[in-house]
Amino acid sequence: MRIELADAVVRFGERKALDGVDCAVRAGAMVALVGPNGAGKTTLLRALADLQPLQAGEARYDGKRARELPRGELARRVAYLAQGGEAHWPLRVDHLVALGRLPHRRPFAGLSAADRAAVEAALAAADVAHLRARTLAELSGGERARVLLARALAVEAEILLADEPVAALDPAHQLAAMAVLRAAARQGAGVVVVLHDLTLAVRFCDRVIALAGGRAIADGPPAALTDAVIADAYGVEALRGEHRGEPFLVPWRAVGAGREAAGEGAGD
């Protein structure tokens, strides 16, 4: 599947959350959405999922508008993982993950063999198989985040849209989750992930879209996240380098703070 947004505009009152954004995502690539708080990342992700109406521009799915697709097709082909998502029923973890199979099931039908296989694969990929008999109320915030990631993986969608899926995770599980998402892309899915960790963005993703003020200020391979783009988007300078052939990128200090910090250090 290919999703295209053309000149997308979303307004909340007088504020433009998206201001003429062009964006295309396709199966087989992993894309990071980065930018400061309020830049429009979640709004863009929801627009890609047909969950956020556009005031101008259009969204197309393999060249068609969402309303032109057969009922339920978009739910099978596009999975959306919300930021800080919750489940409001005391379901067991394995039953909650199985909800990801609903778009594939006939009404009132039980799980098929394919459904069960998808659920087991998702539980294992998100490292929550050992939690299967617990409810979400019994889990930590990081464990809940991994369970909800498993539910999104269980859809086996062509496009997976994930809003800050690693924000609540410890470092080991952040790396594991990013590896799982990258593997999904390598196996043919399209993955779009909102991130605040720039190292994860440049290390794991094929492409980075940087937003600021509702506009895309960079869109390209990880190298497109230049010092100038980072300064424009975040108002910071970055420390960058490479370890074992993989890049890292760490926000280091506010733009313009270098000379002052250097002067203070010299006098200590």
C-alpha angles and dihedrals in degrees: 000000000000122000118198130188115191121196090334117193125185121177129192102193107308094340121095108219089181119025112191099320121179114198137160127185128182141185116277099037135091115219128189121210109205135170142111126298110292094019093125101258098132091042090053092048092050090048090054088052093049089243096114119058116226121229089202137006124034144258122220132188112205085338096310132104114244092250089057093061122091115265111279096010095110091050090055096044102039124047121193125200110193124217110264090358119188139191116225099202128076093244126157113254094248091049091050092050089049089062085076087072095058094099089058098047132087115239112284091359121136126234115295124216089261090051092051091048091051092049093049092048091050093048090052095044092053092043094239102112090107089057095054096115096047127088124234090253088065095054135086120245092260093049091051090051091053092048091053090048087053090053090054092047091050090065088069088208125177089235124035117194112193125183111207094325094171100043095102097039130103116243095265093051092043089058092044093050092049090049090052092050092047090049089053089054092048088053090056108273123124112235126194114182131182110222139177094186104086094193091059089049097053095036101049107023130082093208138021127207113194118200130194127169092355094304132105106241095175134018122172145070118338089272087068087075091085128172089258093053092048091049091048095047102037107014091235140112117234136218111219137179145129134266122190090345096308125107128240129193122190126182102236113177143338117283109269094018094102099085094043092049091047091050093050092049092051091057096051 
